[in-house]
Amino acid sequence: EYYADRAREVKEIMLVVARSAEAVGAKDQRYCSRLNDFTLRLESVAKLDDLTEIRDMLVRDAHELRLTVESMEKDGRDSINDLRKELNAYQERAAAAELQASLDALTGLQNRRGIENELEIRISLRQRFCIMLLDMDGFKQINDNYGHLAGDEVLRQFAAEIKSRFRESDCVGRWGGDEFIILLSGSIQAAQSYAERLKEWAFGDYAVQTGSGTTIKVPVFAAIGVAQWQAGETAKELLARADGEMYAHKNRNS
């Protein structure tokens, strides 16, 4: 569906360009006819012997030529401005579609696709960065005991809490289900420090409503795995190391 929407956008911009080219061609034809008439008049002037008549005709034709050139310039400028507006509108729609496609509908965080793109960009730039994986503990029990609406509310609140605790340069996303991921600029020591503080910031009781309208407090904790990207390492390899750290943390706490 996403690529079908993008294909429609591309078709729209192709039609815009085609219409613009058609309009320019039509104007060129009109101006070409006027300039041909002007050329014919110049040829007739060249055959005159009376200097006064030649001067009068040249003054009149020069004025008409100047008006024609000014009109051509204005039409060209208007055509370019119209096309620029169409292109800007298309770019805004394309950017909005791209953003929407990279967001998780439930939490508003980056989705897996958006995180994977950001991960590849950071690797290609050879930046120093770390990833942090979080896997919520006992989330299935929340759904089983209080219903999926309560579970969704826990995910939304937890996502908002961890998002608010990181920098603008960091990328926070929902990796899938009850798993979250953060891409952090900097060293492994800084990332581990964030992980420790995250336990204080985001872990604890969350107030949510059940399907019956009763407000309950749900304890939320998560296993955390942190890994720093190493030169030459692929995204898959980096994720596997962080995943291993996360499950080691989970096993220690079980």
C-alpha positions as CSV (number, residue, x, y, z in Angstrom):
1,E,0.0,0.0,0.0
2,Y,2.9,2.3,0.8
3,Y,4.6,1.8,-2.5
4,A,1.3,2.1,-4.3
5,D,0.8,5.5,-2.8
6,R,4.3,6.5,-3.7
7,A,3.7,5.3,-7.3
8,R,0.6,7.5,-7.5
9,E,2.7,10.4,-6.2
10,V,5.3,9.9,-9.0
11,K,2.5,9.7,-11.6
12,E,1.1,13.0,-10.3
13,I,4.4,14.8,-10.6
14,M,5.0,13.3,-14.1
15,L,1.6,14.7,-15.2
16,V,2.5,18.1,-13.7
17,V,5.7,18.2,-15.7
18,A,4.0,17.1,-18.8
19,R,1.3,19.8,-18.4
20,S,4.0,22.4,-17.8
21,A,5.9,21.3,-20.9
22,E,2.8,21.4,-22.9
23,A,2.0,24.9,-21.7
24,V,5.5,26.1,-22.5
25,G,5.3,24.6,-25.9
26,A,2.0,26.3,-26.6
27,K,3.4,29.7,-25.5
28,D,6.5,29.2,-27.6
29,Q,4.3,28.5,-30.6
30,R,2.4,31.7,-30.0
31,Y,5.5,33.8,-29.5
32,C,7.2,32.2,-32.5
33,S,4.3,33.3,-34.7
34,R,4.6,36.9,-33.4
35,L,8.3,36.9,-33.9
36,N,7.9,35.6,-37.5
37,D,5.5,38.5,-38.2
38,F,8.1,40.9,-36.7
39,T,10.8,39.4,-39.0
40,L,8.6,39.8,-42.0
41,R,8.1,43.5,-41.2
42,L,11.8,44.0,-40.7
43,E,12.4,42.5,-44.2
44,S,9.8,45.0,-45.6
45,V,11.5,47.9,-43.8
46,A,14.8,46.9,-45.4
47,K,13.3,47.5,-48.8
48,L,12.2,51.1,-48.0
49,D,14.1,54.1,-49.2
50,D,12.5,56.8,-47.0
51,L,14.5,57.2,-43.8
52,T,11.7,58.8,-41.9
53,E,9.4,56.0,-42.7
54,I,12.1,53.5,-41.8
55,R,12.7,55.2,-38.5
56,D,9.0,55.3,-37.6
57,M,8.5,51.7,-38.5
58,L,11.6,50.6,-36.5
59,V,10.5,52.6,-33.4
60,R,7.0,51.0,-33.6
61,D,8.4,47.5,-34.1
62,A,11.1,47.9,-31.4
63,H,8.3,48.9,-29.0
64,E,6.3,45.8,-30.0
65,L,9.4,43.6,-29.7
66,R,10.1,44.9,-26.2
67,L,6.5,44.1,-25.2
68,T,6.8,40.7,-26.7
69,V,10.0,39.9,-24.9
70,E,8.6,41.2,-21.6
71,S,5.5,39.1,-22.0
72,M,7.7,36.1,-22.8
73,E,9.8,36.7,-19.7
74,K,6.7,37.1,-17.5
75,D,5.0,34.0,-18.9
76,G,8.2,32.0,-18.4
77,R,8.6,33.3,-14.8
78,D,4.9,32.4,-14.1
79,S,5.4,29.0,-15.5
80,I,8.5,28.3,-13.5
81,N,6.7,29.6,-10.3
82,D,3.7,27.4,-10.9
83,L,5.9,24.4,-11.5
84,R,7.9,25.2,-8.4
85,K,4.7,25.4,-6.3
86,E,3.6,22.0,-7.7
87,L,7.0,20.5,-7.0
88,N,7.1,21.9,-3.4
89,A,3.6,20.5,-2.8
90,Y,4.7,17.1,-4.1
91,Q,7.8,17.1,-2.0
92,E,5.8,18.0,1.1
93,R,3.4,15.2,0.4
94,A,6.2,12.8,-0.2
95,A,8.0,13.8,3.0
96,A,4.8,13.4,5.0
97,A,4.2,9.9,3.4
98,E,7.8,8.9,4.2
99,L,7.5,10.1,7.8
100,Q,4.1,8.4,8.2
101,A,5.5,5.1,6.9
102,S,8.4,5.2,9.4
103,L,6.2,5.7,12.5
104,D,4.6,3.2,14.8
105,A,0.8,3.8,14.8
106,L,0.3,2.9,18.5
107,T,3.2,4.7,20.2
108,G,4.2,7.4,17.7
109,L,7.8,6.2,17.9
110,Q,9.9,5.2,15.0
111,N,8.8,1.8,13.7
112,R,11.2,-1.1,12.8
113,R,11.5,0.2,9.2
114,G,12.4,3.7,10.4
115,I,15.0,2.4,12.9
116,E,16.6,0.1,10.3
117,N,17.0,3.0,7.9
118,E,18.5,5.2,10.7
119,L,20.8,2.3,11.7
120,E,22.1,1.9,8.2
121,I,22.7,5.7,7.9
122,R,24.8,5.7,11.1
123,I,26.8,2.7,10.0
124,S,27.5,4.3,6.5
125,L,28.7,7.5,8.2
126,R,30.9,5.5,10.5
127,Q,29.6,7.4,13.5
128,R,30.3,6.2,17.1
129,F,27.0,5.1,18.5
130,C,25.4,2.4,20.6
131,I,22.0,0.6,20.5
132,M,19.9,-0.2,23.5
133,L,17.3,-3.0,23.3
134,L,14.5,-3.2,25.9
135,D,12.1,-6.2,26.3
136,M,9.3,-5.6,28.8
137,D,8.8,-8.2,31.5
138,G,5.4,-9.9,31.9
139,F,3.6,-8.0,29.2
140,K,1.6,-11.0,28.1
141,Q,0.2,-11.2,31.6
142,I,-1.0,-7.6,31.4
143,N,-2.9,-8.5,28.2
144,D,-4.3,-11.7,29.7
145,N,-5.3,-10.2,33.0
146,Y,-6.6,-6.7,32.0
147,G,-7.2,-6.9,28.3
148,H,-5.5,-5.6,25.2
149,L,-6.7,-2.0,25.6
150,A,-4.9,-1.9,29.0
151,G,-1.8,-3.4,27.3
152,D,-1.9,-0.8,24.5
153,E,-2.1,2.0,27.1
154,V,0.9,0.6,29.0
155,L,2.9,0.5,25.7
156,R,1.9,4.1,24.9
157,Q,2.8,5.4,28.4
158,F,6.1,3.5,28.5
159,A,7.0,4.7,25.0
160,A,6.3,8.3,26.0
161,E,8.4,8.0,29.1
162,I,11.5,6.6,27.5
163,K,11.1,9.0,24.6
164,S,11.2,12.0,27.0
165,R,14.4,10.8,28.6
166,F,16.6,10.8,25.6
167,R,18.3,13.5,23.5
168,E,17.0,14.9,20.1
169,S,20.0,13.3,18.5
170,D,19.0,9.8,19.8
171,C,16.5,7.7,17.9
172,V,13.8,5.9,20.0
173,G,11.7,3.3,18.4
174,R,9.3,0.4,18.9
175,W,11.2,-2.7,17.6
176,G,8.0,-4.9,17.7
177,G,5.5,-6.1,20.2
178,D,6.8,-5.2,23.7
179,E,10.4,-4.6,22.5
180,F,11.9,-1.1,22.2
181,I,15.1,0.2,20.7
182,I,17.2,3.3,21.1
183,L,20.1,4.5,19.0
184,L,22.4,6.7,21.0
185,S,25.4,8.8,19.9
186,G,28.5,8.3,22.0
187,S,30.4,5.6,23.9
188,I,29.3,2.4,25.5
189,Q,30.0,3.9,28.9
190,A,27.6,6.7,28.3
191,A,25.0,4.3,26.9
192,Q,25.3,2.0,30.0
193,S,24.9,5.1,32.2
194,Y,21.7,5.9,30.4
195,A,20.5,2.3,30.8
196,E,21.0,2.5,34.6
197,R,19.2,5.8,34.8
198,L,16.4,4.5,32.6
199,K,15.6,1.9,35.3
200,E,14.9,4.8,37.7
201,W,13.1,7.0,35.2
202,A,10.8,4.6,33.3
203,F,10.4,1.5,35.5
204,G,7.7,1.3,38.1
205,D,3.9,1.5,38.3
206,Y,1.8,2.8,35.4
207,A,-1.9,3.8,36.0
208,V,-4.2,2.5,33.2
209,Q,-7.9,1.8,32.7
210,T,-9.3,-1.6,32.2
211,G,-12.1,-2.4,29.8
212,S,-14.6,-2.0,32.6
213,G,-13.3,1.6,33.3
214,T,-11.5,0.7,36.5
215,T,-8.1,2.4,37.0
216,I,-5.3,0.0,38.0
217,K,-1.6,0.3,38.6
218,V,0.5,-2.0,36.5
219,P,4.2,-2.6,37.3
220,V,6.5,-2.2,34.3
221,F,10.0,-3.4,34.1
222,A,12.3,-4.5,31.2
223,A,15.5,-6.4,30.4
224,I,18.1,-4.1,28.8
225,G,20.9,-5.0,26.4
226,V,23.5,-2.4,25.2
227,A,26.1,-2.7,22.5
228,Q,28.4,-0.3,20.7
229,W,28.9,-0.5,17.0
230,Q,32.4,-1.7,15.9
231,A,34.0,-0.7,12.6
232,G,33.2,-3.2,9.9
233,E,30.2,-4.6,11.8
234,T,26.9,-5.1,10.1
235,A,23.6,-4.0,11.6
236,K,22.6,-7.6,12.0
237,E,25.7,-8.4,13.9
238,L,25.3,-5.4,16.2
239,L,21.7,-6.2,16.9
240,A,22.6,-9.8,17.7
241,R,25.2,-8.6,20.3
242,A,22.7,-6.3,21.9
243,D,20.0,-9.0,21.9
244,G,22.4,-11.4,23.6
245,E,23.1,-8.8,26.3
246,M,19.4,-8.2,26.8
247,Y,18.6,-11.9,27.3
248,A,21.5,-12.3,29.6
249,H,20.0,-9.5,31.7
250,K,16.6,-11.2,31.5
251,N,18.1,-14.5,32.7
252,R,19.9,-12.9,35.6
253,N,16.6,-11.4,36.8
254,S,14.5,-14.5,36.3
